[in-house]
Amino acid sequence: MRALRHLGLDRAAGALAGYLGLTVALTWPLVRGLARDVPSDFGDPLLNSWIVAWNADRFLRLLSGDVAGFAQIWHANIFQPEPYVLAYSELLHAQGLQALPIWALTRNPILCYNLLFLSTFVLSALGMYLLVRELTGDWRAGFVAGLIYGFLPYRIDQLPHFQTLSSQWMPFALYGLRRYFVTSRWVPLAGAALALVAQNLSCGYFLVFFSIFVPPYVIWEMATRGLLRDWRTWRDVGLAAIAVGAVTVPAMYPYVALRQFGGFTRSRTELGFYSADLLGYLTAPEALAVWGWLRAFPKAEGAIFLGLTGVLLAAVAAIAVGGRALRVAWTARTRGEEDGQHGPFQRARQFAAAIALVVATGALSAASIVFLAGPTRFEIFSQRVRMVSLKRPLIILTVSLVLLLALSRRARRFVSGALRSPAVFFGVATLLAAYLALGPTVHINGVSRGSGVIYGLLYDWLPGFDGLRVPARYAMVTGCFLAVTAGFGAAWLFGRWPRAARGLFPALALAAFADGYVRPPFPVNQPMHALHSLENPPRVVRPAGAAPAVYHELAKLPDSALVIELPLGELSWDIQATFYSTVHWRRLLNGYSGYIPDSYRRRAGYFVRPLRDPDATWRALEGSGATHLVLHREAFPPGKAAGIADWALAHGARRLWSDGTDELFVLP
């Protein structure tokens, strides 16, 4: 026990237990139905359950010696005969490996998905706790920061998007890197590399979005420790980077292959639709118990409110670091500023520096006004003032800051002292990530405020950026860095008022958890609704053992069977066809994913309402190569299902099986 206490593992275990209990409280009653209930709705969660199960099944085949079966991992069984269909959405390879033991024991995709889903909250909080405790030396600050990140309000907006929730490895990667620079040992560096690989293989968005911040952090650590000329450090970091690339790059091959088929790039117009509006930071998910009323600018993927507690604590950190750097800069003596050496030249330089500071402040104010309010015209002392563009105030701001640094040793000392603080690094990273979430064009209240220059440059020059549809998901990276910065603010408060810390700590912890708390009960099993005058699919989904009987009949078919389920072309039914293929893994013409191939779109025109043009539909069925047909009678209005069955039989199909609800035909 003493050894555990020395390593800080006793408190880490306590933090883990606390985060686990709060996760259960947040998601109740999901824990009561881990093997049967689906968090959020029957849309993307079912798709991601299928992806996790497919990956786990392929890895299991590899372990059993079926190399040929594993080799098909990217060529999944939906949207046949299209190749690389797993890459139509997130690959989720890391989650497939995590779920492998559970899948091997239960073959229950819902249980696998739910355990992974809950782990994203717990591990995100634990990783942030370890990182902030390491940075600040205060376990209480680490615990509060873990709550801020693990229960970030933005997570509730992303409940259906498991890949966005799977951001738990980012703080672990930063923690490993920090430990390496503190200890110079290779074990934490290896851990950081492993965490980066896990993050890269968990979510393609964060492979790109988060990775661009890792090299600057490494360089910052080396610079502040005087290691920029240390070859050993460069060697270690370089080898770790090569190892991460050696695992990550081959796993991204299916995306590269799909691009060669002509597609999978996103236009700036599409990116603009899925970028955040600046008022999105004041727009919270409606399900939140405390902040659900905060709806400044609702839009698709636009509820990116990050919580009040983290923002306030980050502001405290900024004030604390700024005040400390200012005191150091003001009180330290430098050459030319000794007592009695304030000559005319020195006074002139100080006056010029003061003027530069005033001009910089005015330019920053003008840029903020134009950015937030748009082009502005007003009068001051009968003088007309026009502010119509960001370009001029930004140029003036840049020039005046350069002059200020050139003229004032105190300004240089202030900047140097501030830049050495990790709170400043993560604070700047927070602001940059928040800016990148706005996408290639910055909008405020739906009105364009000009180009998002940095995102535009990344879109044009960095591979992968032009294939990511939702820039707003940078909000998760923003939340990660915000939690780190907030941890410094909490640590400063605990150190500044140690007697009050006993009450302040639980208050901050409660506030951080309340920011992301969902109005009970937690949403589960929300149904999808059918279009095209079809009936809605069943309001429940079942794991393999209790799945509809027709899917167990499909499992008896030869591996070469090619199945079509009617209706095809109605997403709510195709989602369930995709999910239930975990029972049989036979090839399907149906499918659902983030990208829909042209072959599916063409077939959908025939098979969503097969009897609209029966002869053309049969020709399309013959051309598809399907060997078996499943008819879901309850999907069609009364009388239509019998007509479809008669149509198939009249064209030579043979009924293999029926239970009155579903029918299975073998096609001629």
Secondary structure, DSSP 8 states (H G I E B T S, - for coil): -HHHHHHTHHHHHHHHHHHHHHHHHHHTTGGGGTTT--BSBSSHHHHHHHHHHHHHHHHHHHHTT-HHHHHTTTS-SSSTT-SSGGGGS---HHHHHHHHHHHHHH--HHHHHHHHHHHHHHHHHHHHHHHHHHHHS-HHHHHHHHHHHHT-HHHHHTTT-HHHH--THHHHHHHHHHHHHHH--HHHHHHHHHHHHHHHTT-HHHHHHTGGGHHHHHHHHHHHTT-TT-HHHHHHHHHHHHHHHHHHHHHTHHHHHHHHTT-----HHHHHHTS--GGGGGB--TTBTTTTT-BSS--TT------HHHHHHHHHHHHHHHHHHHHHHHHS--TT-STT---HHHHHHHHHHHHHHHHHHHHHHHHHHHHHH-SEEEEETTEEEEE--SHHHHHHHHHHHHHHHHH-HHHHHHHHHHHT-HHHHHHHHHHHHHHHTTTTEEEETTEEEEE-HHHHHHHHHSTTGGG---GGGHHHHHHHHHHHHHHHHHHHHHHH-GGGHHHHHHHHHHHHHHHT-B-SS--B-B-----TT-----S----GGGS-HHHHHHTTS-TT-EEEEES-S-HHHHHHHHHHTTTT--EES----SS--HHHHHHHHHHSSGGGSHHHHHHHHHHHT--EEEEEGGGS-TTHHHHHHHHHHHTT-EEEEE-SSEEEEE--
